[in-house]
Amino acid sequence: MLSIKHAFKAGVYSFCLLLINQVYEVIAPYFMDSIINNHEQLGMTMGELVSIFTLIPKTMEMIAIAILVIGLYKMWSNKKQT
């Protein structure tokens, strides 16, 4: 809410990605069962599927943190110039 109030777009995007990440972690077990049961049809091994499902939330979190850090750097560099 403070990011929206102060028009800090990078913070809003970062927290939205983190929220989507939390929703994914709640929903993922429900659709992972059906995908894992049919892993032969996808042409992937069980290990490959598990690694993909664990990389998705970590990648989303890393992107969200990178957006936040870049946004903060840009904000602070603009304040130093003024």
C-alpha positions, 0 to 999 in steps of 0.5 A, a space after each residue: 500500500 505504501 508503494 502505491 501511495 508513493 508511486 513506487 512502481 517497482 515495489 508494486 510489481 515486486 510485491 505482486 510477483 511475491 503474492 503470485 508466488 504465494 498463490 502458486 505454492 498453495 495451488 501447485 500441489 493440486 495440479 502437480 499430482 495429475 501431471 506427475 501421474 502422467 509424466 510418461 506422456 510428457 517425455 520427462 522423468 520424475 526428477 525433471 518434473 520435480 526440478 521444474 516445479 521447485 525452480 518455478 517459485 524460486 525463479 519468481 522470487 528471484 525476479 521479484 527481488 531483482 525488480 525491487 533492488 533495481 527500483 530502489 537503486 534507480 529511486 536513490 540515484 535520482 534523489 542523489 542527483 537532485 
